[in-house]
Amino acid sequence: MPSSAIHVLWPCRRPWGVSPSLTGSQQASGASPAGCPQLAPAIERVRRRVGQVPRAVTTDRGYGQAAVERDLHAAGVRTVAIPRQATTSAARRAVEHGRGFRKLVKWRTGC
């Protein structure tokens, strides 16, 4: 069963014992729409653990839906770097080719 971690950039120095990516039972399954609803609750768990909402969230294309991005922004996440699943408009392409977006995607992939 494939799985992908949800990567969260912490707004401050992370406390001891808190992983920078959600793992284990908090790890969402695969690049399927079934995993998408798990993302906002995972951010809420991070907020409860650390005491504040992460500054930025990035994950793979499997979570690339407008509703997921809206939920994260509504939760207080400033920067969401999730590539969209489908063909994108010119405005969305501009966002995905922006410096901050590319920087987060490169951070997630280890470049």
C-alpha positions in Angstrom: 0.0 0.0 0.0 1.7 3.2 -1.1 1.8 6.1 1.2 3.1 9.7 1.2 4.1 11.8 4.2 2.6 15.2 4.7 5.5 17.7 5.2 5.0 20.6 7.5 7.4 23.5 7.8 7.4 24.6 11.5 6.8 28.3 12.2 9.4 28.1 15.0 12.1 25.8 16.3 10.4 22.4 16.7 10.1 21.0 20.2 12.0 17.8 21.0 10.1 14.6 20.1 7.9 16.2 17.4 8.7 14.9 13.9 8.9 17.4 11.0 6.7 15.2 8.9 3.6 13.3 10.1 4.3 9.6 10.4 2.8 6.4 11.6 -0.9 6.6 12.2 -0.9 10.2 11.1 0.5 9.2 7.7 -2.1 9.6 4.9 -2.6 6.8 2.5 -1.5 7.1 -1.2 -2.4 9.6 -3.7 -6.1 9.1 -3.6 -9.0 11.4 -2.8 -9.6 9.2 0.3 -6.4 10.6 1.8 -7.3 14.2 1.1 -9.8 14.7 4.0 -7.0 13.6 6.4 -4.9 16.6 5.7 -6.8 19.3 7.5 -7.2 17.2 10.7 -3.5 16.4 10.6 -2.8 20.2 10.6 -5.2 20.5 13.5 -3.2 17.8 15.4 0.0 19.8 14.7 -1.6 23.0 16.0 -2.6 21.2 19.2 0.8 19.6 19.7 3.0 22.6 18.9 0.6 25.4 19.9 0.4 27.1 16.5 -0.5 26.5 12.9 2.4 25.6 10.6 3.6 28.5 8.3 3.7 26.3 5.2 2.5 22.9 4.1 3.6 20.9 1.1 2.8 17.4 -0.1 2.6 15.5 -3.4 0.2 15.9 -6.3 -2.3 13.4 -4.9 -3.6 16.1 -2.5 -3.8 18.7 -5.3 -7.4 19.7 -5.1 -8.8 23.2 -4.6 -10.9 22.1 -1.6 -7.8 20.9 0.2 -6.0 24.2 -0.4 -9.0 26.1 0.8 -9.3 24.0 4.0 -5.6 24.6 4.8 -5.8 28.4 4.2 -9.0 28.4 6.4 -7.0 26.6 9.1 -4.5 29.5 9.0 -1.7 28.0 6.9 -0.1 30.9 5.0 1.7 29.0 2.3 0.3 25.8 0.6 2.6 24.2 -2.0 0.6 21.3 -3.4 0.8 20.9 -7.2 -2.7 20.4 -8.8 -3.7 17.0 -10.2 -5.4 18.3 -13.4 -4.4 20.6 -16.2 -4.2 24.1 -14.6 -5.1 27.6 -15.8 -2.6 30.2 -16.6 -3.2 31.9 -13.2 -2.5 28.6 -11.3 0.6 27.9 -13.5 1.9 31.3 -12.4 1.4 30.3 -8.8 3.1 26.9 -9.2 6.0 28.5 -11.0 6.5 31.2 -8.3 9.6 31.3 -6.3 8.0 30.3 -2.9 6.1 27.4 -4.4 9.1 26.0 -6.2 11.2 26.4 -3.1 8.8 24.4 -1.0 8.5 21.6 -3.6 12.2 21.4 -3.9 12.5 21.2 -0.1 10.0 18.4 0.0 11.8 16.4 -2.7 15.2 17.0 -1.2 16.7 19.2 -4.0 
